[in-house]
Amino acid sequence: MTLEAEGLCVRRSGRALLQNLSLSLAAGEVLAVVGANGAGKSTLLRVLSAELTPDRGQVRLNGRALADWPARESAKRRAVLPQHSPLDFPFTALEVVLMGRIPHGGPGAEDVHRAALALAEVGLAPLAERRYTTLSGGERQRVHLARVLVQIWEPLPAQEPRFLLLDEPTASLDLAHQHATLALAQRWAQHDLGVLIVLHDLNLAAQYANRVAVLKAGQLLAVGAPAKVLEPTLIAEAFGLPVQILPHPELPCPLIVARAQPAPAANQAATQARVPIT
């Protein structure tokens, strides 16, 4: 079973945000969605999370139209981490994570236990009683990651797949925690979760994703294994940037290196006028 988008079309203010886009996410895989700003990545995630209704097309969750699922039941099968999760109340970190147990009827003792485990999973167990409003931006992001993890913590009957949708989860994180977050996504995928991650860093996508989907102007340019999809011609088309693909020195994945581009003549002249040559 999968989380499947079929023929999605979204238009807003006369602009096509998604154009006949079809994509599926299977249990057991990490799927990275990449593309330039405005490519449609966050719009796709909003449709998959039922926050946005497409003008055409549909999303199916485990073979059933997403719109037909009761909210509580779909929340047990699919958790979403948006780019921004504003919260200004002085809850503790543990209390914020416990919000993820609402679809399960919490908070009971077992819910509190699972919330504590989720905080440990993201490396924040020592901050469980800290006020959320005193945390750094990166710590807040990890608290919300724990919140969505605990929402789909336990397996479903008959091993029905669960799905985790993450919109730029590494944006507020330092280098070590970027890798820790994506390694966590890999671990959870190995427990029969399907994980979709919107990313900007192509090298992180190459290192941690089983498949990469490349979007441009609301269309799906390609989807497949990183070594096949992340190639110079396609990257140049999607991002407008020439790159070189090298073998990674330690890992079985490609290494994407941006190629140096000469500055336009007008910019060179302006730079020379500002910076004295000695």
N, C-alpha and C positions, 0 to 999 in steps of 0.2 A: 504494500500500500504506500501511497505517496501523498505529498502536498503538491497539487498540480494546478498550474495556471494555463488556460487555453484561450488563445485568441484575444488577449486583453487589449482593449483600446480605451484610452483616457484622454479627453480633450478639456482644457480649461482656458477660458478667454481666447478662444480661437487657435490655441496652440496644442499640438499633439504631444502629450507627455509619454504615452505608450502607444505603440502602433503594432497591432496584431501580434502581440508577444506571447509566446508559449514557452513554458519552462516547468520542469518538475524537480522536486527534491525528494530523495529516497532516504529511508532509514539507513543509518550506518555510514553516511557520507557527510563531508564538509564541502559545501558549495559556496565559492566566493563569487560575488557579483561586483564587477569593476566597470569603470567607465569615467569619462571626464565629468566635470561639474555640469549638471543639467541633463545628463544622459538618461535619467529616469530611474535610477537605482532606488532612491527613497520612495518614489511613487509606487514602484513595484512592491516594495515591502509594505507600504500602507494598504495596498489592495490585498496582499496575502494575509494581512492581519485583520482584514474586514473594517479597517478605519475608513477606507475610501471605496466606494462602489464604482466599478468600471462602467463606461458607457456601452461597451460590448465585451463579450467573453465572460468566462466564469472561473472561479477557483473551486477545486474539489479537495476536501480533506478526507483522506482514507476512503476514497470512492464516493463520497457524499458531498453534494453542493454545500459550500461553506455557509451560505445563507440559510440552509435548512438545519444547521446545528443549533441547539440551545446554547446561549452564551456560556453558561457554567460548564457544559460538557466540552465545548470547543476550547475553553481555557485550560482544561485538564490535558489537552492534547497538543496545544500550540501556545508557546509563550513568546512574547515580543519585547525586545529591548530597543526603544527608540533612541535617536541621537541625543535628545534632551529629556530629562525627567525632572522638571522643576518641583521642588518641595521645600517649603519654608517653615514647616512646623518643627518644633524641637523634639521630635521623636528620637529614640536611640537607634543606632544602626540595626540592632536586632529587631526592633519594632517595625522598621521599614521593611526588612526582609520578610517578616511575618505577614505583610500585606499580600505576598504571593500565595499564601495559604487560604485566602478568602474563597476561591472556588471549591475548596475541600471542606468548608464549614468551620475552619479554625477560629480562634487559636486555642487548641487544647495542649496538653503536655507534650504529646507526640509532635505536634506542629512546631512548638518551641524547640524541641530537640532537633528537628530537621532544619529549622532556620539556623540554628547554631552550627550544624554540619555544613550548611551552604556557605556561611560566613568563613568557616575554616577552609572550604574549597577554594575561595578566592583570596585566601591569605589575610583575612581581617578578623580572625577570632579574638585577638587581644582588644579590638575596638568595639566589641559587641555592645557595651554600655555607654559608649561615647555618643554625645548628641550629634545627630546627622549634620546639623548646621555648622558644626565646628570642624568638619572634615574637609580635606582638600578636594579639588575637583576630581582628581583621579581616584581618590578613596570613595567619593560619592558614586562614581561610575561603577566601581567594583561592588558596592553595596547593592546597587540596582541589578547588577549581573547575578548576585546571589539571590535577589528577590525573584527573578524570572527562573532561575534554576530550581528553586524550591517549589515553584508553581507546578513543575512537571517532574518532580523528584521521583515519585514511585512509578514502577511499571503499571501499565493498564491491563485489564483482563484480556486473556488470549493473546498477550504480547502485541497488542495494537500499537502501531508506531506513534511516537511523540516527536514534535518538531520545535526547534529553537531558532528564532529569527533575530539577528543582531545587526543593528544599523550603526556602522562605524564604531564598534565597541572599543577600539584602540585609540580613538581621537584624543582623549584626555590623559592618556597613560604614558609613562616614561618607557624607555626601551625594554627594560627587563619585564615590566608588567604587560607590555604589548605581547611579548612572546609567551608569557605565562597564561594570558587570556586565550590565545589561540591554541596553545597546547592543551588547555582545559577543554576547548571545543573539540579537539581531536579525541580526547579521552571519552567525552560524553557520546560522541558519534559511535565509538566502539561498543557502547551499550545500547545500540539500536535506536539512537536518536538521529533524526535528520537535522543538520545545522546549516543554516544559510547566513552568510556574513557579508555585509556590504563593506568593502574595503577600498582605500585609495592606494595603498602601498602594494605594488605588483609583486615585489619580492616576498612580502608576507603571504600573499595569495599563492605564489608558486610553492612556498615552503610548507604551508599547512593545509591547503585545499586538495581534495580528491579531484574536483572539477572546478573550472573557472568559466563563468559566463561574462561575456564582454558586451556592454550596451553602448549604443551611440544614438542620440536623438530619439530615444524611446523605442529603438529597435534592437533586437538581439543579433549581433554580428556573428558570434560564434559561441559554442559551449563545448567543453571537453577537457581532457587531461591538461594540466598546466604546460607540459612539454610540447603539446601539439598546438594549443591555443595561443600561448604567449610567444609569438614570433614577430620579427621586426615589422613586416608589412602590415599586419593587423593592428599592432600597437600604434604605429604611425597613423593609420586610418582613424583609430578610436580617440587618440590623445593629441594628434598633431605634433608628435615629438619623435625624432629619429632615435632609435636605440640599437644597442648591440647585445646579443644574447651570448652569454658565456657559460661554460659548465661551472656549476657551483663547486668550490674547492673541497667541500666536506659533505655535501648532501646530494641525493639523487634528484635534483630539480634544477631548472634553469636559473641563471643569475642575470637580471636585467640591468643594464648600465646605460644611462642616457648619454648620447653622443654630444660632444661640444658643438655649439652652434655659434658662428660668427655674429657679433652684434651688428645691427643695421648701421650703415654709414652715418646716418644722422645721429644715432646714439653715440657712436664712437667719437664724432666731432664734439658733441656736448660733453662727454666724459673728459676728453683732452682739454677742453676749455676750463673745466672745473679743477682738474688735478694738475698741478705744475709738474713738469718733467725736470728732474735734476740729474 
